[in-house]
């Protein structure tokens, strides 16, 4: 049971750190045309699936979609990737729950650990369900077996 508890908390915290990093990069980035600009440097990325087949995968345009959302350009975001709004919003919600749970633990506000575990587990499931359509689209396109 201890290894499960440790693994759960490790995964929960790891996801929060990765999302915080990704969202920070998103807010620091700008779009110039189709190119992402971070700290004055243009980031060029070519999707291997699109390069190989000529078709877009389920996650093509997701970074540009998130950057558009961070600049409140909702239509532009939807044009880049229709799943961008959902994943962007749920990622913020995950971090909000993470910090609320952290604060509640620090203040010893909740004596019932079951409530906190429920919040943590629910936020992980919410994150998975927000990404499931992108994952299923990539499975349908067989993007992982192009070689």
N, C-alpha and C positions, 0 to 999 in steps of 0.2 A: 504493500500500500504506500509505503514511503517513496518508492521509486516512481510510482504513478503520480503522486503529489508533486514531487520534484520536477518530473518531466512536464507536467501540466503548467506549472508556474514558469518553468524555463521557456516553453513554447509561447506562453501568454506574453511574457516580457520581451522575448525576442521579436515577436510580431510587432509589438508596440515600438520598439527601437527602430526596426526597419521602416515602419510606416512613418514615424516621426522624421527619419532621414529622407525618405522619398517625398513627403509633403514639404519639407524644408527646401529641398532642391526644386520642387515645383514652384514654390513661391519666389525663389531667387532667379528662376529662369524667365526668359522672354522669347517670344516667337518673332522671327524675322522671315516672313514668307512661310516656307515649309520647314525652315531650319530652326532648331532650338539653340538659343544663345545663353550660355552660362558664364558669368564673370568675363564677358567680352570675347569668349571663345565660342566658335560655332561647333556644335556637336553633330557629327554626321553618323547616322546609324542606318544600315541597310538590313531590312528583314530578309533573312536567308530563305524563308519560304517564298516570299514575294519575288526575290531575286531568281529563285530556281523555277517557280511555276508561273510567275506573272500575275498571280492572284493574291489578294490580301488575306492575311490570317485573322483570327478573332481579336488579336491584341494590336493589330496595326493601327497606329494613330492614337493609342491610348495616352502616351506621354504628352503629345500635343493637345489632346482633349483636356487633360488635367491642367496644363498650363493655361489654356483658354479659360477654364473654369476659375482658376485663381485670379484671372483678370476680368471676371464676370462677363465673358463672351459666351453665352449659353448656346446660341445657334451654331457658332463656329465650333464649339466643343462637340455638339451632336454630329456635325458634318465629319469631324475627324474620327470619332468612334461613338456609336450610340450607347455603349455601356459606360462611357466615361463619367457621366453624371452620377449614376448609381454607385460605382466603385469609389469615386471621390467623396461623396457624401458619407457612405458607410465607413470609409477609412477615418474620416474626421470623427464620426460617432464612436468608433472603436477607441480612438485616443481619448475622447471625452470620458467614456466609461472607465478606461484605464486610470486616468487621473482622479476621477471621483472615487474609485475603489481604493486607490493609493491614499487619498486624503482621509477616507473613512477609516482605513486601517491605522493611519498615523494618529488620528484623534480618538481611537478606540470607540467610535460612535456606534458601530454595530457589534454586538456581542455574539450574534448568531452568524457563524462563518458560512452557513449554508446559503444565506442571502448573497454574500459576496461571491461565493463560488458560482452560484446561479448567474449572477451578472457577468462574471468573467467567461463562463462557458457559453452563455447566450451571445456575447459579443464575438466570440470566435466563430460560432455558427452563422451569425449574421454576416460576418466577413466572407465566409466560405460561400454562402448563398448569393452574395452580391457578385462574386467572381465566377459562379458556376456556368453562366451562359458563355463567357469567354472561353472557359476550359472546354465545355462541350463543343463549341464551334471549332476549336483547334483539334479536338478528337475527330469530329466529323470530317474535317479537311485532311486529317492524317498528317498534320504539320510536324509531328515528331518522328515520322518515318520517311523523310524525303531523301535520305541517303541510301 
